[in-house]
Amino acid sequence: MATHPDRRKFLQTTVLAATAAATTDVLFPAIVRAQEPIRIGQLVPFTGFLGAIGEYGKQGATLAVEELNERGGVMGRKLELITEDEANPGVAVQKARKLIEKDHVVAIEGLVSSASCLAVGDEVQRAKVLLINAGANSDEIRSKRCHRYVFSTEGCNTQYVNAIGNWLIKERKVSRWYFLTSDYAFGHDLLRVARGLLTANKGTEVGSDLAPTGTTDFSQYITKMKAAKPDLVFHNLAGADVTNFLKQYAEAGMTIEVAGGVIDSAYAWPVGESLRGHFPIIWWHELNTPASLAWAARYIKRWGRPPDNQAYGDYTAVHAIAQAIDKAKSTESDKLVTALEGHTLAGTTDGLKGRPLTFRAWDHQLLQPMYVVAAKDKSKWKDKWDIFEIIGEVPPKGAALEAIAIPKDQSQCQLEPMS
Amino acid sequence: MTPAVLAEFLLNGLVLGALYVLMALGLSIIFGMIGVINFAHGALFTLGAYTAYQLQGAVGFPATLVVAPILVGVLGMLIEATLLRRLYLEDPLQGLLLTFGLAMVLEQGIRLVWGLSPKQFDVPATFAGALNLGPLTYSRYRSFILAATGVLIAGLLLFLHKTPIGTIVRAGSRDPTMVRLLGISLKPVLTLVFGLGVSIAALAGVLSAPLAGVQPAMGVNVGTAAFVVVTIGGLGSFLGAIISGLLVGQVVSLSIYFQPRVAEASMYVLMAVILLLRPRGLMGERWEKFE
């Protein structure tokens, strides 16, 4: 029978192969594992009033992963990014669980909505998986509800408000403020911080309104502002609401100075030529440092448009995770956490701001300067992206970055013990 | 509140109401004639705004105002002729499910085609700035929205009451069997009515584009409000949609003055009260079809 030798040969080969595989597994586990990528989970919004920022965040993180993989990955292993829609706090927690339990990610980064970030923060602390918050601003995330496993590359409301507020009070001498605030976690927190600053400077609050997220018509709020005659309108809005408000503010012919506690360039660009005012921003693509300009150019080449501040945030967060893995020589979250406490960004990226940026060990906030930007007149635009001009870096070069951060004696952060 | 501020508030409420009226009219006409609650109305509003964004560079804003609603209306007619028509004899829930699914497909399609970032849509230069009305200055563009809505409502009334097709539409919405017995085919009329309702939603989208940013989720809130407006006005009632739209506009607007936090809820409270007192809505008639 001609088939017998074949079958015997087949059996032999199979057994040999199986043995070989088993032996390799025992003898060279690292090599086998090297085939398997290190997975990083990303949660960003693709729907709702924060949707546009999520798209930028994904592009920024993807670019970071591509850069790292071109250099051979981390610890000889490739990186893989798995992105999910954070949608709302409930969905965000479920997606975080899916990333942890099904995809076995070593860390999660991203998040834009503070409400989602607070919920996911509690979840990763339970699961003991590293989370880097790259887009949520509420102070709470770094203060009252800070966690051992949660770090923030995104600035907090205190950092933003201190940057813009002190500048406004000093340079523009405005003291009668009218607040317009997004009615959710982020807005309330921002309002609290901004009010604190105004009171500390003996200013007057002449009015304050809360607007639901996703508001499309701000005309009534604007009429109220006009009647109250403030010398500054300070908005604590987020996402698409910022676009609508600033557009309608100009359309209503308002000339009262306007500023905001935060701005996302993704939502400032669509305002176009009617954009007015001064804002604090964490990063702007025309920031004049060699590393920053080079990265903006790479991003434009890859995605065909300049990066916004959220692209920067997620880019930095992915690099921070990679640096933690390199430093810890491990992908275990507890070791990554220890590696990041007090870590200064260096190596794969230094944070692009031309000065050292460090994660504070006791509240896990990345200390960094903010930029005060002013809306540029259309006649001075190079292109349609050129809407802002950086008019100040706060704190200025040479000054301590702690100056705008939450002071330790005012923070309620108590990190859980490492177990 | 000074008289000038009050007047501005009322005007703002009127503009808000005008957009609600447009949305509700489309919904109401479609429901009255076809008996389908069009859940895709908000998404078609958004599609109108995006179509305008795409067109206005090429043909200018005034032409966009006409062309964009027609294009979206044609899409609506295609949807009726290919999908919706198959479900008329089925459980009404099926039509509802279809439009619900359609809303998701349209919104996601918009995301795929135009991306997630809002599009820049400036107030057309002709309407920029403010009108001087004695002691009151008011936005030229918002005044234009009011005028445009008024013209459209007048045109629709003329169409429904003075043209043969309009008569068929009105008759068909009351008693389709009788219309058929008279030897009139309702098929093309149904297609036309769906297209008309959809194009009015698209027009509302175009009018909103310069004020609200053009972005994928822009139709969500307006779409929901339109359902509330139609419910308050009485399902299928043309006049009800107009009165209720203007009423809701004022209620939302004034509640922003007194207590902004309840502004969003105010229209639902109004709906609950009206439904308790008058379950068929303000102008809803007792129609055999729905009893």
Interface residues (C-beta under 8 A of the other chain):
Chain A: F46 T47 G48 F49 G51 A52 G54 E55 Y56 D183 D209 L210 A211 P212 G214 T215 T216 D217 S219 Q220 Y221 T223 K224 K226 A227 A240 T243 N244 K247 Q248 E251 A252 G253 A266 Y267 W269 P270 V271 G272 E273 S274 K384
Chain B: M1 T2 V5 E8 F9 N12 G13 V15 L16 R111 G115 L116 S117 P118 K119 Q120 F121 D122 V123 A128 G129 A130 T137 S139 Y141 R142 S208 P210 L211 A212 G213 V214 Q215 P216 A217 M218 V220 N221 V222 S253 I256 Y257 P260 R261 A263 E264
